[in-house]
Amino acid sequence: MATTNDLKNGLVLNLEGQLWAVVEFQHVKPGKGPAFVRTKLKHVESGKVVDKTFNAGTKVETANVDKRTMQYLYNDGSSYVFMDVDTYEQTEVSPEVVGSARDYLLDNQNAVVATNDGRVLYVELPASVELTIEHTDPGLQGDRSSGGTKPARLETGKEIQVPLFITTGEKIKVDTRDGSYLGRVK
């Protein structure tokens, strides 16, 4: 148990049997009336985001979430297999839990796997990853005032937009949160 004064970003709360991660919080002390805490909570499994207000000092139940760095090994067709880098223990994760992270996941890549009571909650990748362009058409610079983009297929099969000067076989940095091009890798 914790109080609303102990809230911080990333803390996972157990509200009515469901797990919610604190995305942001704000302590508010109005000129009139009692203080309160305004929060934005994200449902750990569904990703749904809600706003919730707590009275200051209210007790909230926290969930014990174990975050471990694991190495992605392979996809066996029905699940993704990760290995704990410390204990070498293997964990199978369903495609639903992996979600959009699969678009940026390469063999032997490290990721953070969060569990609660032995149940895998989510897979978290670094903010950016380095991937190779598997295929893109040559870019033709026309009469435009700003740089254009073109589609490119990454080695994972994900298709993103890249600048016209990028060619097949180049290694680029990609933002895992929104799939945007961040730059070339030197």
Order of alpha helices (4+ residues) and beta strands (2+ residues): beta-beta-beta-beta-beta-beta-beta-beta-beta-alpha-beta-beta-beta-beta-beta-beta-beta
